[in-house]
Amino acid sequence: MYLIVYDIQDDKLRTKFAKFLERYGVRMQYSVFSVTNSPRILENIKVEITNQFEKSFTQGDSVMVYQVSDDACVAKFGYPVDDDSDLIIR
């Protein structure tokens, strides 16, 4: 699983970026998406971020992609936005 976390200042660009990520993953928080596709699909996502979005980023914008191992321990508190039935908490 991969987590894509972003902080984009421009509202229009941030909305466009979120809609792009919705094609590949599930929104876990406002600026956090979980992607469970193959490494090849993740490479396609990275290329598209570079080619389509990066040129519009300002100095205050950032996107980070984290690879989370299948045996990762995750503690959650509060009420998640989306159902995460395939996420295992140990």
C-alpha distances in whole Angstrom, upper triangle without the diagonal:
4,7,10,13,17,20,23,26,28,27,27,25,22,23,23,19,18,19,18,14,15,15,12,10,11,13,13,16,18,16,13,10,7,6,5,7,9,9,13,12,10,13,15,14,15,18,19,18,21,23,23,22,23,27,27,25,28,28,27,23,20,16,14,10,8,6,5,7,7,10,10,13,12,16,17,20,22,21,17,18,16,16,12,14,11,10,12,14,16
4,6,10,13,17,19,23,24,24,25,22,19,20,20,16,15,17,15,12,14,14,11,9,11,12,12,14,16,14,10,8,6,5,6,8,10,9,12,11,8,11,13,11,12,15,16,15,17,20,20,19,19,23,23,22,24,24,23,20,16,13,10,7,5,4,6,8,10,13,12,14,13,17,17,20,22,21,17,18,16,17,14,16,13,12,14,16,18
4,6,10,13,16,20,21,21,22,19,17,18,18,14,13,16,14,11,13,14,11,9,10,10,9,11,13,10,7,6,5,6,9,11,13,13,15,14,11,14,15,12,12,16,16,14,17,20,20,18,18,22,22,20,22,22,20,17,14,10,8,6,5,6,7,11,12,15,12,14,13,15,15,18,19,18,15,15,15,16,13,16,14,13,15,16,19
4,7,10,13,16,18,18,19,16,13,15,15,11,10,13,12,9,11,13,11,9,10,9,10,11,11,8,6,5,6,8,11,12,14,14,15,13,10,13,14,10,10,14,13,11,14,17,16,14,15,18,18,16,18,19,17,14,11,7,6,5,6,9,11,14,16,18,16,18,16,18,17,20,20,20,16,16,16,17,16,19,17,16,19,19,22
4,7,10,13,16,16,17,15,12,14,15,11,10,14,13,10,13,15,14,12,12,10,10,9,9,6,5,7,9,11,14,16,18,17,19,17,14,16,17,13,13,16,16,13,15,18,17,14,14,18,17,14,16,16,14,11,8,6,5,6,8,11,13,16,18,20,17,18,16,18,17,18,19,19,16,15,16,18,17,21,20,18,20,20,23
4,6,10,12,13,14,11,9,11,12,9,9,13,12,11,13,16,15,14,14,12,12,11,9,5,7,9,12,14,17,19,21,19,21,18,15,17,17,14,13,16,15,11,14,16,15,12,12,15,14,11,13,13,11,8,6,4,6,9,11,15,16,20,22,24,21,22,20,21,20,21,21,21,18,17,18,21,20,24,23,21,24,24,27
4,7,9,11,13,11,8,11,13,10,11,14,15,13,16,19,18,17,17,14,14,12,10,7,9,12,15,17,21,22,24,23,24,22,19,20,20,17,16,18,17,14,15,18,16,13,13,15,13,10,11,11,8,5,5,7,9,12,15,18,20,23,26,27,24,25,22,23,21,22,22,22,19,18,20,23,23,26,26,24,27,26,29
4,6,8,9,7,5,9,10,9,10,13,14,13,16,18,19,18,18,16,17,14,11,9,12,14,18,19,23,24,26,24,25,23,20,21,20,17,16,18,16,13,14,16,14,11,11,13,10,8,8,10,7,5,6,8,11,14,17,21,23,26,28,30,27,28,25,26,24,25,24,24,22,20,22,25,25,29,28,27,30,30,32
4,6,9,8,7,10,12,11,13,16,16,17,19,21,22,21,21,18,19,16,13,11,15,17,21,23,26,27,29,28,29,26,24,25,24,20,20,21,19,16,17,19,17,13,13,14,11,9,8,10,7,6,9,12,15,18,21,24,26,30,32,34,31,31,28,28,27,27,26,25,24,22,24,27,28,31,31,30,33,32,35
4,6,5,6,9,10,10,12,14,15,16,18,21,22,22,22,19,21,18,15,13,17,18,22,23,27,28,30,29,29,26,24,25,24,20,20,21,19,16,17,18,15,12,13,13,9,9,9,12,10,9,12,14,17,20,23,26,28,32,34,36,33,33,31,31,29,29,28,27,25,23,25,28,29,32,33,31,34,35,38
4,6,5,6,9,10,10,12,14,15,16,19,21,20,20,17,19,16,13,12,16,17,21,23,26,27,30,29,29,26,24,26,24,21,21,22,19,17,19,20,16,13,15,16,12,12,13,15,13,12,14,15,18,21,24,27,28,32,33,35,33,33,30,30,28,28,26,25,23,20,22,26,27,31,31,30,33,34,37
4,5,5,6,9,10,11,12,14,16,18,20,20,20,18,20,18,15,14,17,18,22,23,26,26,29,28,28,25,24,25,23,19,20,21,17,16,18,18,14,12,14,14,11,12,13,16,15,13,15,16,19,21,24,27,29,33,34,36,34,35,32,32,30,30,28,27,25,22,23,27,28,31,31,31,34,35,38
4,5,5,6,9,10,10,12,14,16,18,18,19,17,19,17,14,13,15,16,20,20,24,24,26,25,25,22,20,21,19,16,17,17,14,12,14,14,11,8,11,11,8,9,11,14,13,10,12,13,16,18,21,24,26,30,32,34,32,33,30,31,29,29,28,27,24,22,23,26,27,30,30,29,33,33,37
4,5,5,6,9,10,11,12,15,16,16,16,14,16,14,10,9,12,13,17,18,22,22,25,24,24,21,19,21,19,16,16,18,15,12,15,16,13,10,12,14,11,10,12,14,12,10,11,11,14,16,19,22,24,27,29,31,29,29,27,27,25,26,25,23,21,18,20,23,23,27,27,26,29,30,33
4,5,5,6,9,10,11,13,15,15,15,13,15,14,11,10,13,13,17,18,21,22,25,25,25,21,20,22,20,16,18,19,16,14,17,17,14,12,15,16,13,13,15,18,16,13,14,14,17,18,21,24,25,28,29,32,30,30,27,28,26,26,24,23,20,17,18,22,23,26,26,26,29,30,34
4,6,5,6,9,10,11,14,15,15,14,17,16,13,12,14,14,17,17,21,21,23,23,22,19,18,19,17,14,15,16,13,11,14,14,11,9,13,14,11,12,15,18,17,14,15,14,17,18,21,23,25,28,29,32,30,31,29,30,28,28,27,25,22,19,20,23,24,27,27,27,30,31,35
4,5,5,6,9,10,12,12,13,12,15,14,12,10,11,11,14,14,18,18,20,20,20,16,15,16,15,11,12,14,11,9,12,13,10,8,11,13,11,11,14,17,15,12,12,10,13,14,17,19,21,25,26,29,27,28,26,27,25,26,26,24,21,18,19,22,22,25,24,24,28,29,32
4,5,5,6,9,10,10,10,9,12,11,9,8,9,9,12,13,16,17,20,20,20,17,15,17,16,12,14,16,13,11,15,16,13,11,14,16,15,14,17,19,17,14,13,11,14,14,17,19,20,24,24,27,25,26,23,24,22,23,22,20,17,15,15,18,18,22,22,21,25,26,29
4,5,5,7,10,10,11,10,14,14,12,11,12,11,14,14,17,17,20,20,20,16,16,18,16,13,15,16,13,12,16,16,13,12,16,18,16,16,19,22,20,17,17,15,17,17,19,21,22,25,26,29,27,28,26,27,25,26,25,22,19,16,16,19,19,22,22,22,26,28,31
4,5,6,8,9,11,11,15,15,14,12,13,11,13,12,15,15,17,17,17,13,13,14,12,9,12,13,9,9,13,13,10,10,13,16,15,15,19,21,20,16,16,13,15,15,18,19,21,24,25,28,26,28,26,27,26,27,26,24,21,18,17,20,20,23,22,22,26,28,31
4,5,5,6,8,8,12,12,12,10,10,7,9,9,12,12,15,15,15,12,11,13,12,8,11,13,10,10,14,15,13,12,14,17,16,16,19,21,20,16,15,12,13,12,14,16,17,20,21,24,22,24,22,24,22,24,23,21,18,16,15,17,17,20,19,19,22,24,27
4,5,5,6,7,11,12,12,11,11,8,10,9,12,12,16,17,17,14,13,16,14,11,14,16,14,13,17,18,16,15,18,21,19,19,22,24,23,19,18,15,16,15,17,18,19,21,22,25,23,25,22,24,22,23,22,20,16,14,12,15,15,18,17,18,22,24,27
4,6,9,10,14,16,15,15,14,11,11,10,12,11,14,16,15,11,12,14,12,10,14,15,12,13,17,17,15,15,18,21,20,21,24,26,25,21,20,17,18,16,18,18,20,22,22,25,24,26,24,26,24,26,26,23,19,17,15,17,17,19,18,19,23,25,29
4,7,10,13,15,15,14,12,9,9,6,8,7,10,12,12,8,9,12,10,8,12,14,12,13,16,17,16,16,18,21,21,21,24,26,25,21,19,15,16,13,15,15,16,18,18,22,21,23,21,24,23,25,25,22,19,17,15,16,15,17,16,17,20,23,26
4,7,9,12,13,12,10,6,5,4,7,8,12,13,14,11,10,14,13,11,14,16,15,14,18,19,18,17,20,23,22,21,24,26,24,21,18,15,15,13,13,14,14,16,16,19,18,20,18,20,19,21,21,19,15,13,11,12,12,14,13,13,17,19,23
4,6,9,11,11,9,5,5,7,9,11,15,16,18,15,14,17,17,14,17,19,18,17,21,22,20,19,22,25,24,23,25,27,25,21,19,16,16,14,15,15,15,17,17,19,18,19,16,18,16,18,18,15,11,10,7,9,9,12,12,12,16,17,21
4,6,7,8,6,4,6,9,12,14,18,19,20,17,16,19,19,15,17,20,18,17,21,22,20,19,21,24,22,21,23,24,22,19,17,15,15,14,15,16,16,18,19,21,19,19,16,17,15,16,15,13,10,7,7,10,10,14,14,13,17,18,22
4,7,8,6,5,7,10,13,16,19,20,22,19,17,21,21,18,19,22,21,19,23,25,23,21,23,26,24,23,24,25,22,20,18,15,15,14,14,15,14,17,17,19,16,16,13,13,11,12,12,10,7,6,6,9,8,12,13,11,15,15,19
4,5,5,7,9,13,16,19,22,22,24,21,19,22,23,19,20,23,22,19,23,25,23,20,22,25,23,21,22,23,20,17,16,14,14,15,15,17,16,19,20,21,18,18,15,14,12,12,11,10,7,7,9,12,12,16,16,15,18,17,21
4,6,8,12,15,18,20,23,24,25,22,20,23,22,19,20,23,21,18,21,23,21,18,20,22,20,18,20,21,17,15,14,13,14,15,16,19,19,22,23,25,22,22,18,18,15,15,14,13,11,9,11,14,15,19,20,18,21,21,25
4,7,10,13,17,19,21,21,23,20,17,20,20,16,17,19,18,15,18,20,18,15,17,19,17,15,17,18,15,12,11,10,11,12,13,16,17,20,22,23,21,21,18,18,16,17,16,16,13,12,13,16,16,20,20,18,21,21,25
4,7,10,13,16,18,18,20,18,15,18,18,15,15,19,18,15,18,21,19,17,18,21,20,17,19,20,17,14,12,10,10,10,11,13,13,17,18,20,17,18,15,16,14,15,15,15,12,11,12,14,13,17,17,15,18,18,21
4,6,10,12,15,16,17,14,12,16,16,12,14,17,16,14,17,20,18,16,18,21,20,19,21,22,20,16,14,11,11,10,10,12,12,16,16,19,16,18,15,17,15,17,17,16,12,11,11,13,12,15,14,13,17,18,21
4,7,9,12,13,16,13,11,15,15,13,14,18,17,16,19,21,20,19,20,24,23,22,24,25,23,19,17,13,12,10,10,10,10,12,13,15,14,15,13,15,14,17,18,16,13,12,11,12,10,13,11,10,14,15,18
4,6,9,10,12,9,8,12,12,10,12,15,15,14,18,20,19,18,20,23,23,22,25,26,24,21,18,14,13,10,10,9,10,12,13,16,15,17,16,18,18,21,21,20,16,15,13,14,12,14,12,12,15,17,20
4,7,9,11,9,9,13,13,12,14,17,17,17,20,22,22,21,23,26,26,25,28,29,28,24,21,18,16,12,12,10,10,11,10,14,14,16,16,19,19,22,23,21,18,17,15,14,12,13,10,11,13,16,19
4,7,8,6,7,10,11,10,13,15,15,16,19,20,20,21,22,25,26,25,28,29,29,25,22,18,17,13,13,12,12,13,13,17,17,20,19,23,22,26,26,25,21,20,18,17,15,16,13,14,17,20,22
4,5,5,6,9,10,11,13,14,16,17,19,20,21,22,23,26,27,26,30,30,30,26,23,19,18,14,14,12,13,13,13,17,18,21,21,25,25,28,29,28,24,24,21,21,18,19,16,17,19,22,24
4,5,5,6,9,10,10,12,14,15,16,18,20,20,21,24,25,25,28,28,28,24,21,18,16,12,12,10,12,13,14,17,18,21,22,25,26,29,30,29,26,25,23,23,21,22,18,18,20,23,25
4,5,5,6,9,10,11,12,14,15,17,18,19,20,23,25,24,28,29,29,25,22,19,17,14,15,13,16,17,18,21,22,25,25,28,29,32,33,32,28,27,25,25,23,24,21,21,24,26,28
4,5,5,6,9,10,11,12,14,15,16,17,18,21,23,22,26,27,27,23,21,17,16,13,14,13,16,17,18,21,21,24,24,27,27,30,31,29,25,24,22,22,21,22,19,20,23,25,28
4,5,5,6,9,10,10,12,14,15,15,16,19,21,20,23,24,24,20,17,14,12,9,11,10,13,15,16,20,19,22,22,25,25,28,29,27,24,23,21,22,20,22,19,19,21,24,26
4,5,5,6,9,10,11,12,14,15,15,18,20,19,23,24,24,21,18,14,14,11,13,12,16,17,19,22,22,25,25,28,28,31,32,31,27,26,25,26,24,25,23,22,25,27,29
4,5,5,6,9,10,10,12,13,14,17,19,19,22,24,24,21,18,15,15,13,15,15,18,20,21,25,24,27,27,30,29,32,33,31,27,26,24,26,24,26,23,24,27,29,31
4,5,5,6,9,10,10,11,12,15,16,16,20,21,21,17,15,12,12,10,13,14,17,19,20,24,23,25,24,27,27,29,29,28,24,23,21,23,22,24,22,22,25,27,29
4,5,5,6,9,10,10,10,13,15,14,18,19,19,16,13,10,10,9,12,13,16,19,21,24,23,26,25,27,27,30,30,29,26,25,24,25,24,26,24,23,26,28,30
4,5,5,6,8,10,10,12,15,15,18,20,21,17,15,13,14,13,16,17,20,22,24,27,26,29,29,31,31,33,34,33,29,28,27,28,27,29,27,27,30,31,34
4,5,5,5,7,9,11,13,14,17,19,20,16,15,13,14,13,17,18,21,24,25,29,27,30,29,31,30,33,33,31,28,26,25,27,26,28,27,27,30,32,34
4,6,5,5,6,9,10,10,14,16,16,13,11,9,11,11,15,17,20,23,25,28,26,28,27,29,28,30,31,29,26,24,24,26,25,28,26,26,29,30,33
4,6,6,5,8,10,10,13,15,16,13,12,10,12,13,16,18,22,25,27,30,28,31,29,32,31,33,34,33,29,28,27,30,28,31,29,29,32,33,35
4,6,7,7,10,11,15,17,19,16,15,14,16,16,20,21,25,27,30,33,31,34,32,35,34,36,36,35,31,30,29,31,30,33,31,31,34,36,38
4,6,7,8,10,14,17,18,14,14,13,16,16,20,22,25,28,30,33,31,34,32,34,33,35,34,33,30,27,27,30,29,32,30,30,34,35,38
4,6,6,7,10,13,14,11,11,10,13,15,18,21,24,27,29,32,30,32,30,32,31,32,32,31,27,25,26,28,28,31,30,29,32,34,36
4,5,5,9,11,12,9,9,9,12,14,18,20,24,27,29,32,30,32,30,32,31,33,33,32,29,27,28,30,29,33,31,30,33,34,37
4,6,8,11,13,11,12,13,16,18,22,24,27,31,33,36,34,35,34,36,35,36,36,35,32,30,31,33,33,36,35,34,37,38,40
4,7,10,11,9,11,12,16,18,22,25,28,31,33,36,34,35,33,35,33,34,34,33,30,28,29,32,32,35,34,33,36,37,40
4,7,8,6,8,10,13,16,20,23,25,29,31,34,31,33,31,32,31,32,31,31,28,27,28,31,30,34,33,31,34,35,37
4,5,5,9,12,15,18,21,25,27,31,34,36,33,34,32,33,32,32,32,32,30,28,30,33,32,36,35,34,36,36,39
4,6,8,12,14,18,21,24,27,30,33,35,32,33,31,32,31,32,32,32,30,29,31,34,33,37,36,34,36,36,38
4,7,11,13,17,20,23,25,29,32,33,30,31,29,29,28,29,29,29,27,26,28,31,30,34,34,31,34,33,36
4,7,10,14,17,20,23,26,29,31,28,29,26,27,26,27,27,27,25,24,25,28,28,31,30,29,31,31,34
4,7,10,13,17,19,23,25,27,24,25,24,25,24,25,26,26,23,22,24,26,25,29,28,26,28,28,31
4,7,10,13,16,20,22,24,22,23,21,23,22,24,24,24,21,21,21,24,22,26,24,23,25,26,28
4,7,10,13,16,19,21,18,20,18,20,20,22,24,24,21,20,21,23,21,24,22,20,23,23,25
4,7,10,13,16,18,16,18,17,19,20,22,24,23,20,20,20,21,19,22,20,18,20,21,23
4,6,10,13,14,12,14,14,17,17,20,22,22,19,20,19,20,18,20,18,16,17,18,20
4,6,10,12,10,13,13,17,18,21,23,23,20,21,20,20,17,19,16,14,16,17,18
4,7,8,7,10,10,14,15,19,21,21,18,20,18,18,15,16,14,11,12,13,14
4,5,5,9,11,15,17,20,23,23,20,22,20,20,16,17,14,11,11,12,13
4,6,9,11,14,16,20,22,22,20,21,19,18,14,14,11,9,9,11,11
4,6,9,13,15,19,22,22,20,23,21,19,15,15,12,10,8,9,9
4,6,10,13,16,19,20,18,20,19,18,15,15,13,10,8,8,8
4,7,10,14,17,18,17,20,19,18,14,15,14,10,8,6,6
4,6,10,13,14,13,16,16,15,12,13,12,9,8,6,7
4,7,10,12,12,15,16,15,13,14,14,11,10,7,8
4,7,8,8,12,13,12,11,13,14,11,11,9,11
4,7,8,12,14,14,13,15,17,14,14,12,14
4,7,10,12,13,13,16,18,16,16,15,17
4,7,9,10,11,14,16,15,16,15,18
4,6,7,8,11,14,12,14,14,17
4,7,9,12,15,14,17,17,20
4,6,9,11,11,15,16,19
4,6,9,9,12,14,17
4,5,6,9,10,14
4,6,8,10,14
4,6,10,13
4,7,10
4,6
4
